[in-house]
Amino acid sequence: MKKLPWILALLNVVFTFVVFMYAIMNPEKNGLLPILVYFVDVPASFGAERLRDLLHDHFSLVTRLTIDCLIYMLVGFVWFYLIGTVLRLIILRLVPKTSAG
């Protein structure tokens, strides 16, 4: 149960990485795939969008997608770690402790 926050956070990082790698490898065909990450990470995505707006400059599309990937991996990790922590606390309170023996 202690690992629940880490598992959720790392699953989100892997999902984000895979989605963005598809978008980076073929931006013309898969450039809109990161929208999936945006919806998975709501409401943390709102903060991520503010952050990415500050970091975007006159970069190429691939560079902007790479920056977005890093931002969403960081924000998504924190968001899903918090979700996992809350779920863990709820489960620990709902499930009575049993004594072995």
Rosetta blueprint (number, residue, H / E / L):
1 M L
2 K L
3 K L
4 L H
5 P H
6 W H
7 I H
8 L H
9 A H
10 L H
11 L H
12 N H
13 V H
14 V H
15 F H
16 T H
17 F H
18 V H
19 V H
20 F H
21 M H
22 Y H
23 A H
24 I H
25 M H
26 N L
27 P H
28 E H
29 K H
30 N H
31 G L
32 L L
33 L L
34 P H
35 I H
36 L H
37 V H
38 Y H
39 F H
40 V H
41 D L
42 V L
43 P L
44 A H
45 S H
46 F H
47 G H
48 A H
49 E H
50 R H
51 L H
52 R H
53 D H
54 L H
55 L H
56 H L
57 D L
58 H L
59 F L
60 S L
61 L H
62 V H
63 T H
64 R H
65 L H
66 T H
67 I H
68 D H
69 C H
70 L H
71 I H
72 Y H
73 M H
74 L H
75 V H
76 G H
77 F H
78 V H
79 W H
80 F H
81 Y H
82 L H
83 I H
84 G H
85 T H
86 V H
87 L H
88 R H
89 L H
90 I H
91 I H
92 L H
93 R H
94 L H
95 V L
96 P L
97 K L
98 T L
99 S L
100 A L
101 G L
